[in-house]
C-alpha cells in the first residue's frame, strides 16, 4: 500500500510523486493480479488538442503543485496505467472529484443497462472499471447535504450502497449509487466506464470475475473530430472551484486493522493492488470501506492516497469522513 497526503513532508501528492505512484502500481503486473485506485481531490478540465473528447475537453486531476507543474490529464493516466495492463489483470478505480465521468479515458460507458462505445475509443487489454463521482460536465460535492456533515458525497454513497447490499450486479451498483446520492440531496450523477464491454449483469467485485480482453484492436482510434460544446466552461471554473474548497480538509477515522485513532489528512489519491484470492475482505464494514477504511472526498489541501499491495487486508470496517466544500 502507498499513501500520498498533503501533510507528508517530501512525499506529498506532487505531480512527480503521483506519476511515480501510478508507474509503481502497474510495475510487474501479471494476469490474475487485481489493483485498486482511489482518488479524492480536485478535478478540472482543459481543452483537448486532439479533438477526440466528446465535449472537447480533457479531464484532469490537480496535484498539490499543479499551479507550477501542471495538472495530470486523463490521457496520461490511461497511457501510464490502463494501457500497460496485460489481459487478465484487473483494475477497479474510484474517482471522487469534479469532471470525473470519463476520468480514465475508458472506451465504454454504461447507459442504461448496456455498454455504449465512445466515438473515439482508447482500447486496452486489461479489465478496468471506473466508478466516477459525477459526469464530465458536473462537479462532485464535499458538502454535507442530506448526510448532515461534510464528507465526500460519492465515496460515502458508494460505501453505504455496498454495506447495505454487498452482492450487486454492475447495473444494480450504479443504480443504487445514484439513488443513494439523490436521497442525500445531491445533484451529481456518477457513471461506470470500462475497458471491456462485458455483461453488466455480472456481479461487481474488485477481486474476482476478471474479464478477458474482447477488444480486437488496441490503442487510440480517431473516428470523429469533436469541438467544445461550452467554450466558456473553463473561464473562472477552476479558480471558483479552488476558492470554494480552499478551507477543505479530510478527517479519516480509521478503526480496526488500520490501527484506530484519528488522523487528519488532506484531499486524496488512493492507488493500490489487491492480490486475487487474497482472503475475504471484512464484510462487517462493507466492501468499499474495507478496501479503503478511510476513503473520502477532497478539500483543497492536497491529495490523499493509498496504494494497496497484495495479500489479505482487513481494516475492521473503520468509518470515515472528510471535511471541505464542493470542489
Buried (B, 14 or more C-beta within 10 A) or exposed (E): BBBBBBEBEEEBBBBEBBBBBBEEBBEEBEBEBBBBBBBBBBBBBBEBEEBBBBBBBBBBBBBBBBEEBEBBBBBBBBBBBBBBBBBBBBBBBBBBBBBBBBBBBBBBBBEEEEBEBBBBBBBBBBBBBBBBBBBBBBBBBBBBBEBEEBBBBBBBBBBBBBBEEBEBBBBBBBBBBBEBBBEBEBEBBBBBBBBBBBEBEEEBBBBEEBBEBEBEEEEBBEEEEBEBEEEEBBEEBBEEBBEBBEEBBBBBBBBBBBEEEEBEBBBBBBBBBBBBEBEEBBEEBBBBBBBBBBBBBBBBBBBBBBBBEBEEBBBBBBBBBBBBBBB
